[in-house]
Amino acid sequence: MKFGATPIDEATGAILAHSWRAKGISFSKGRRLSGEDVSRLKAAGADSIVAARLEPDDIHEDQAAETVARALAGKGIEVTAPFTGRCNHFASEAGLAVVDHERIDALNELDESVTVATLAPYARVTPRQMVATVKIIPYAAPRAAVQRALDVAKSANQPLISVAPFKPMRAGLVQTTLPGTRDKVLDKALSTTSKRLTSLGGSVAGERRCAHDATAIAAALRELKGEGCDLFLIAGASAIVDRHDVVPAGIEQAGGKVTHFGMPVDPGNLLLTGEFDGKPVLGLPGCAKSPKYNGFDMVLERLAAGLPVRRAEIVRMGAGGLLAEIPTRPQPRDDSDDEGEGLQHAPKVAVVLLAAGRSTRMGGPNKMLAEANGQPLVVHAVKAALASQAVEIVVVVGHMADQVRPAIEKAVPANARLRFVTNLDFAEGLSTSVRTGIAALGSGIDAAIVQLGDMPGVTSGLLDRLMAAFSPVEGRAICVPTVAGKRGNPVLWARRFFAEIAKIAGDTGAKHLIGEHADLVCEVEMTGEAAITDIDTPEALAAWRAKAPA
């Protein structure tokens, strides 16, 4: 890649290295300059710019990031669209992040242009939590560096990054007592254990309280064996201090076996692992009665995720095993944080699809129902939204709603994640549909893409690219697609603008807000002309039919 000062007459196709904002021009860094862009810069007095030029052996940052990210991803990982050389991995379900530490290190040693950052191995994750990010440092990566990264990804029979999902577990709990043991203490321990299991999707299937005696423990285990337990937990009234203490003796007397005693985790050193009835059995350390995160949690989480917890795994828990200074169990960032600015969670982006207009320029027919390559025009837009990474889809109907809605429902699965809302004021213009759709969104939505039902060329990839660009913390709160420098639709709006959108009126959208908040606008360059092609007239529909693939 060539980087440096570039004469303006040679700048077409170059990538702008620094933002250029002056004399009515607002170009962000990373913009690939078109001929029209260069003409505007020249007219504004620019005789040179700092830019990057890709060479034949370079791969553009977005393509490189996506290629590497997809090669690293395993089960339970959702890969976002790339933007500014970054491609993220998000958990698709609750579980543990399984990260191949050694191969991640090996990949990061290959070339300074390709980097991967992940959560710590076996970190607990929630749905849509960020697990990893691939970042290409310059505007392009050498093709050879990307290929070496792919070779590392293929060097073992397992992915570098995946999520092991939690599976419901039914646990049997044995609590032993000594003279003076209070029921209140046992009740609290039962409650704490139940909460731990519930947070992992499991439950306490049964509980037995017995004397702190090996024979009594063995009898309690045999009783619980018949209650369909996947896991057995023994909370002794006195801590286990030896492999031949009361709790391990009770496990062996019941027909089980002890596999390991002790772990290099504090608190949690005195945890015992074993097997009974072909299922895991744990002798709990005293800290298991506390809700604070401890070694018991580390083992329980792995068991819930279906991961092995043998001696080999336990002895490797020492690095990162000093938990004494952790006051409480780590909690995910609150979903109420403004605009999805949480450091670990994917923003929750919805699509508001407008299909309520009267189609006055079509000369009679409702264009939403017009046949477009085998299906109604609006169905193209709906299917793109459903195929995207949007968490919620709201379809606004109005004119001929009794025909538009059935046409959509007929073309999509019955369990599709979309809702319909009716705009009774559709005759008053586009703004009423935008307001109706935005008002119908859930309270946890961080941003919304306002998608027009008459733009059949818009794909899920285009929508996902807008979502990937969205980052309020980096000043990208309004994301606008562009084609050769020309702005188009759909537009993504951060939640902070919903109140202003609720005040728009007439036959217009919220375009004026883009000008009023220019410092928060991110232009997202798109390939093709889908973002600037809508269907308003019979001639436009005929032209699209002629160009669209069969």
N, C-alpha and C positions, 0 to 999 in steps of 0.2 A: 504494500500500500504506500502510495506517495502522499506526503502530508506537508503542508506549508503554504506560503503565499502563492496565490494563483492569479495571473492576469485575468481581468474580468472577461476579456474576449475569448478566454479558454475555459471558462467556468461552467459551461453547459454540461450537465451530467455529473458535476462534482458534488460532494457532500459538504454542506456548510458546517464548518467546525465551531463557529461561535455565532450566537444570535445576532441578528442585524435588525435593529429597530430605529428607524429614523425616516423622516419625510414621508410619512404615510405607509411605510413598509414595516411589516412585523413578521420576520422570518425566524423560526426557531432553529437552533443548532441541530444538526442531523438531517436537515432538509436536503433532498436531492434537487438541485437547481434545474429547472426547465429553461428552455429558450426564452419564454416570457419572463421568468424570474430574472434572468440575466439582463434582459432589456430594461426592466424596472430598476435594477440596481445601477445600471449605467446612467439611466435618466436621473437617478438620485445623486449622481456624482461619484460613484464607486469606481475606482480604476483597478482595484485588486481585492481579493478576499483571502482569508485563511480557509483552506478546504482540504478534503481528503479525496484521493482518486484511487479506485480499486484497480488492481492489476489482474491479469488472467489467473494467477494462482491464489487469488483472494476469494473468500466467501463473505458476502454481506453479513453484518452483525446479526440481523434478525434470523436469517436463514441458518447461520451457524449455531446460534443459541437454540433454536427449535430442534435442529438435527441432533445436537448433543443431549438436550433435555429429554427428547423422546427415547433416545437410546438408553438413558439411565433409568427410566421409569419402569416400575413393576406394578404389581397388583395394588389396588387401593390408592393409586395416584392419578390425579387429573392434571393434565398439562395445559397451561394457559397459552393463548396466542403470544407470540413474541412482540416486544416493543422496546425500542432503544437498546437493542442488544441483550435484553433480559427475557428469560422465559422461566416461569415459576412452576413448582410442583405443589399442589394442594391435596390434602387428604380427602378422599371421597367418603370416608366413614370413620367412626371412632375406632381407635386402636393404638398400636405402638409403631413408631417409625423404625423401620429396619434399615440400617445404613451400613454399608461395607466400608468401614473406616479406612482400611489399608488401600483399597482401590480408589477411594476418593482422594487420599493423599497422593497416590501415584498419578492420578489424572491432573491434579493441580500442579504437579512438578513438570508436566510436559512442556508447557509453553505459557508465557505470561499473558497471552491474549485470551486464554480460555480458563475460566474459574468456575468452581462449584462450591456453594456453601450450603450446609445442611443443619438440621437440628442434631442434637446429640443422639447417638445410637440409643434406641429403646425409649426415646422421649414419648410421653403420652400425648396423643393428638385428638382433636375433635374434628368433626366434618368441616371442610373448607378452611382448615388451618394450614398455613404455609409449612411445608416440610423441607423444601430445598429451593434454591434459585441458581440458575445458570446465567452467568453474565460474561459477555464478550467485552473485553475492556476497550479496545479501539473500535473504529467503525467497520472493521473487517478482521477476520481471522485467516491465517494461512491455511490453505486447503490441507496441507500435510498435517498441521496441528489438529485440525478437526478429525482427520482420519485416525490419528494416533489416539485421540480421545475415544473414538468409536471402538478401536481395537481393545482399549482397556475395558470398555463396557461389555465387550463380548468375551473377555478373558476368563470368565467363570460361568458356571451353569446357573447363575442367579443374578437378578438385577442388582444394581448398586443401591437403589432407593426404592422402598416399597412400604406399604402399611399392612401390618398383620391385624385384621379386625378383631374386636372383642366378640366372643361368643358367650351366650348365656350359660352361666354355671350354677348348679344347685349344690350348695355347700351344707355339709353336716357339721355342726359345732358341738364340741364337748368342752364343758367348763368344769374344772375340778374345784373342790372346796376343802378347806381346813377349818378346824374349830375357830370360830370368830369371823369367818367369811360372811360378809353381808350381802343379802339379795340385791340391794341397791347397786353394789359394785358389779355384780353379774348382769343385772339388767342393763346397765350402762355399756358394758362390754358387748352385749348382744346387739344393742342399738348401733354402736359404732361399727361393728362388723357388718351388720345389715346394710348400713349406708355405704360402706366400702364396696360391697358386692353389687348393690343397686347402681352405683355410679359406673360399674363395668357391665351392666346389663344382666347381672345375676341376682341370686337371692339366697337366703338361708332356708334350706328345705326342712331342717329339723334341728332341735337342740336337746342335749342331754346334760344334766347336772349330776355330778357324782363325786364320791370321795376321792381325795388325791391318793389314789391307790392303783397299781398296775392292773389288778384284776377288774376293778370297777371301770377303768378306762377301756379295757378290752371288751367288756360287756356292752358299754355304751356304743362303741364302734360297731359291734355286731348288730345292734338294734338299728343304727342309722344306715347300715348297709342295705336294709330293705326299703329305704325311702327314696331310692333313685338319686343318690348323691353322686356328683361328678368330682367332688373334692371333700376332704375331711380336714377339719381344723381342730386342734386341741389347745385350749388356753388353760395352762396349769395354774393352780393357786400359788405355786412356788416355781421360780424360774428353773429351767433345765440347766444343769451345770456339768453334765457328763453324758456320754453316749449310753450309759447303763442306768441313768436316772429313771424316775417313775414313769414319765411320759413315754420315752422310747421303749421301756420295758413293756408298757401297756400295748403299744403298737405291735411289738413282736409276739406278745401273748395272744393277740387277736388274729395272728396269722400274717401280719404284715412284716415289712423289713425297713430298717433305717438305712438311708443312702448317704447322708452327710449331716454333720453337725457343725454349726457355726458358720458365720459369713463375715467377710471383711467390710461390713457396713455398720456405721454407727449413727443413730440408734438402730439396733436390730441384730447385734452380734450373735445372740443366743437362739437363732432360728434353726430348727431342725427339719430336714426334709426326709421323706420316706415314701413308701408305697403300701397301699392296703386295698385289697379287692381289685387290683389292677389300676387303681386310681391314685392320684397324689394325696399324700397326707402331710400336714405341716404341724410341727410343734411350735407354737407361737412364742416369741419373746415378749417380755412384759410390756414393751412399748406398743404392742399391737392393740392394747386397750385404749391408746390415745388416738385422737383423730389426726394428729400431726403425721406428716409423711415420714415413713421409716422403711427399714429393710423389708418388712412384711409386704408393703405396697409394691416394692420392686419385683418381688417374686410373684405376688398375686396378679399383677398386671401381665406378666409374661405368660402365666398359666391361662389367664382369660383370653389372651391373644393366640393361644395354641402353640406357643413357642416352648422349646425344651428348657427345663430348669434342672440340669444335672450338676454334679460337682464341678465340671469344667466351666459351666456358665456362672456358678456362684463365686468361684475363686477369682473370676475376672471382674467382679463388681467393685473391687477395691478402688480403682481409679474413678473418682466421682462418687465414692461411697461415703464420704464424710458429710452426713446430713444433719449433724447436730445443730448447725447454725440456721437451718431452714425452719422458720417459725410455723409455717402452715403448708398444707399441700398446695403446689403451684396451681393457680387458677387461670383459665383462659381469659383473654381480655373481654370485657363486658360488651355485648352486642349493641349496647346503647351508645357506644362511642360515636361521635359525629363522623359522618361521611365515610365510614369504613376505614378510618385511619389507624386501626389496630395494626400492630407490627406483625402479627402472626396469622391474621385471618383474611381470606379473600373478601373483597367488598361484595355485598349482596346487590346485584344489579338486576333490575326488572326491565321488561320491554312493554311499552304502551303502544299497541298497534291500532292505528286509526282507520276505521272502516265504516264511518257513519255519514260521509258526504253524499250530496245529491247528484254528483257527476254531471253538472249542468253543461260543461263543455263537450260532453260526449254526444249531445244532441238527442237525448232520450233514454237509452239503456243505462242501467247501473253498471259502471265499469267494474265494480268489485265482483260482479257475477259474470263478466264477459269471459268467454272461453279463451284461454291462453295456454297453448300447447297441452291440451288434454285436461285441464282443470281450471276452475275459476281463478281469475287474476289474484284475488286476495289470498287464495290458498298458498300461493308461492311465498308470500310474506309470512304467513303463519308457520309454514313448515321450516322456513329459515330460522324463525325465532325459537321454535321447539328444538331445533338441532343445535342451537347455540348454548353457551354456558349461563344463560340468564336463569335466575332462580324463580322468577315469577313472570307470567305473561298475561297481560290484561288486554282484551280485545274490545274496543269501543265500537258499538253498532248504533245505528240511528235510522237513516233512510232505508226503507225496505228491510228492517231488522229481521222480520219474520221469514225472509228468504236468505239473507246473508249468513245469519247464524247457522241454520241447518246445513247450508252448503259447506261451511267450515267443519262442522261437527261430523259430517259424512266423510270428510277427507282425512281426519286425524284419529288416532286411537282414543278409545272411550276414556282412558285414564290420563290423557294428556294434561300437562300442568298449565292449563290456561283457564282463565275466567272471563266471562262476558259481562260488560256493563253497558247500559243503554243511555245514550245521550238524547234526551227528549227535546233539547234545544238545538239540534243539529242544523236547522235552517238558518240559524244566526251566525254560522261560520265555523271555520276550523278551530278557533280558539276554544269554543265550547267543548269540543271533543278532547282537546289537550287537557283542559281543566278537569273534565270528567274522569279521564284515565288516571291522571296524577292523583286525584283525590281518592281513587279506589285502591291505591297501593298500600301494602302492609306497613306497619310502623317500623319494622326492622330493615326496610329497604334503604340502601346507601346511595343509590343513583338509579336513574331511569333513562333508557334509550327510547326516544319518541320515533317510532317507525311508521312510515306511511304505507298503507295497504296497496297503493298503486305503483310500487317500485319493485316489480317482480325479479329484477336482477340482483337485488340485495341478498347476499348469502349469509350463512351462519358464520363463515370465516370473517366476513366484514364486521359483523356484530361483535365477534370475539376480539377482534383487533381493537375496536373501540374500548371494550372492557379492559383489555390489557394496558391500554394507554392511560386509563383513569387512575390518578394518584393525587388526591387533594394535597397531601403533605408535600408533594413536589410541585405544586402549583398547577396541576392538570385537572381542573374541576369541570370544565366543559370540553368535551372531545368532539371535534368536527371532522368528518371525512373530507378529503380533498382529492381532486383528480387534476393533475398538471397544474396545481396551484388554485384551481377553482373549488370553492366550498360547495358541499352538497348535503345530503341527508342519508341516513338518520343522524341525529345529534344526541349525545349522551350528556345528561345534566346531573350534577351532584345534588344531593338532597337539600343543601342549603338554598337552592334556587326554587324549590317547590312553592314556597310562599309567594314569590314574585310571579311564578307561572300561573298561580291561582287568580291573579289579577288581570291577566291579558284579556282582550276583548276584540270582537270583530272577526273578519275572515282572514286571520293571520295566526302564525305560531308565535314562538318566543324568540324570533331571530334578533329583535332589538336588544335582547339581553346579552347577546354575544358581543355586540359593540360596547355595551356599558361595562362589561367585565373582561375586556381584552387581555388583561394581565393573567387571567385564569383560563384562557383558551389554549387548547392544544390541537394543532392541525395534524391529522393522521392521514398520511398519503396512502391512497389506495390504487391498485392496478385495475384496469378496465374502466368502464364508464357507468357501472351500476349505481354509484352514489350520486350521479347527476342525471339519471334517466328515470323520469316518472311518466306515467301514462295519463294524459289529460284529454286526448282527442282520438277519434277513430283512426286518424292517420298515424299517430304515435303508436297505437296498439298494433296496427298492421306492420309498421316498421320493426317493432320489437319481435313480433311473430316471425318475421322474415329472417331476423338475425339469431334468434334464440335456438339453441341446440334442440333437436327433436327428442 
